[in-house]
Amino acid sequence: METSAKTAANVEEAFIDTAKEIYRKIQEGVFDINNEANGIKLGPQHSPSSPNSPGGNATGGLGGGSGCC
């Protein structure tokens, strides 16, 4: 897929397609997510505490030490 940083053409699509392919390979067992030699590092695991905020921060604001953007 051809992309352009100048015009941003196909940049998001290329990122999404790559992420989908990596996810598919993880699901098929091609990549072992517990072996960092595969280039995959798991981030912190959070249980959702509030359905209204992606980071589980009930205030809905940024910060709070959640480590999420």
C-alpha positions in Angstrom: 0.0 0.0 0.0 1.4 3.3 -1.0 1.2 6.1 1.6 2.1 9.8 1.8 3.3 11.6 4.8 2.9 14.8 3.0 -0.8 14.4 2.2 -1.5 11.7 4.8 -3.0 9.6 2.1 -3.5 6.0 3.2 -1.5 6.5 6.4 -4.4 5.5 8.8 -5.4 2.7 6.5 -1.8 1.3 6.5 -1.7 1.5 10.3 -5.0 -0.2 10.8 -4.2 -3.0 8.2 -0.9 -3.7 9.9 -2.5 -3.8 13.4 -5.2 -6.1 12.1 -2.6 -8.5 10.6 -0.6 -8.5 13.8 -3.8 -9.2 15.8 -4.8 -12.0 13.4 -1.4 -13.7 13.8 -1.6 -13.4 17.6 -5.0 -15.1 17.5 -3.7 -17.9 15.2 -0.8 -18.5 17.6 1.9 -17.3 15.1 3.2 -14.8 17.7 3.7 -15.7 21.4 2.7 -12.5 23.2 4.5 -13.7 26.3 7.9 -13.8 24.5 9.2 -10.3 24.0 11.6 -11.7 21.4 8.7 -11.5 19.0 8.7 -7.7 19.3 5.4 -7.6 21.2 5.3 -6.2 24.7 2.1 -6.3 26.7 1.1 -3.0 28.3 -0.5 -2.7 31.7 -3.7 -4.7 32.1 -6.6 -2.6 33.4 -10.1 -3.8 34.3 -12.7 -1.2 33.2 -14.0 0.7 36.2 -16.2 3.1 34.3 -17.8 2.6 30.9 -17.7 6.3 30.3 -14.0 6.7 30.2 -11.4 4.8 28.2 -8.8 4.8 31.0 -11.2 3.9 33.7 -10.8 7.4 35.2 -14.2 8.2 36.6 -13.5 12.0 36.4 -13.2 11.7 32.6 -10.2 14.0 32.6 -6.6 13.5 31.7 -3.9 12.7 34.2 -4.6 11.1 37.5 -1.5 8.9 36.9 -3.5 6.4 34.8 -0.7 6.3 32.2 -3.2 6.7 29.4 -3.5 9.5 27.0 
